[in-house]
Amino acid sequence: RAYATNQLGTGYGQVLSFQTIPLAPAAWGTMSATTTSVILSWSAAPGATKYNVYRGGSLIATVNSPTLSYTDSSSLSANTQYTYAVRSENVSGVSPDQLSQGFWTLASAPSGLSASAQAAAAAGQQSVKLDWTASGGGVTGYKLYRNGILIKEVSGGATLTWTDTGLTGATSYSYTLSAVNPSGESAFSGSVSAGTQPDPPTGLGIVHLA
């Protein structure tokens, strides 16, 4: 507050207040995604009245405080990484720093799943060989389900086959598959079924005829 003094006294000027520019949010909150959207959330920044959300360096939304989340569903592709940033803002300006990170959309449901029964040498050695098509570069693994129950987590997006062993002979099994990337598990593939072969006969011997 400014003032001036002369022989008649002291005069005071208008009181002015200034607010400092806020810092960027300190951390991301809970994140989630679908094949065509990314749901962002972040921590509150003291003094911020709004938040600017960027994707790939371009402003895509401005969110008024106290809202601390935003869903981006504009022209996103499945199994793709997008870089997001959030800057805080108030009447004094926009934060010079930003909260930034890359997030993935979910992979689409895998395709090309096939199941084929394998010949067994003995009872209790029945098996079904499973093959499928790659779901894309961002995939870090696959989950295989037999009759709705998870039986195998396959690590690595390049592994596209697995054999389910120790199955009962002359039995039908149903299989589904999902893909996993950094944002989570995809929807299930279409189901396929395979019937194991009958167990080989046992107790055979040589009969001597007189």
C-alpha angles and dihedrals in degrees: 000000000000125000140179130207131201137152090290095055142266126315123200126211130218117300110243125193127195129198121211120236109263125243121245118267111284100224146006118254128212111328130200138169147191128201090274106026144048120209110209129193133172143179122272118263114218111247096013119134096181142009128224115214120205133189118195090349095305124111109246103166146004115213122196119227134280087040109094102180142065135186116217111202100150113128097321123162128217120263093012130131118229126186115228132188134185126203126188122230140189136159091291096056148273123313112262091218127057142203107239138175142143119251131188131225113226120270118252118254109284120255138204097047112166132175128201128179116235128217114259128215095205143007113288093027098094116135143177122215115217125200131176145171123264114261098209144285098292094058114111098184149329136249121218123204128195115200088344096308123112109245105163141021109202114205120216129034092242095065107094104166140055136168122225107213139185094047129156118259123251092015131129119228129190121213136193132178138207132190124229127208133162091286096052144262125342128224116280124273120238112285124254129192135210131183118216119230121255114273114264113262117266136202096043116160141169117269116206114211118211 
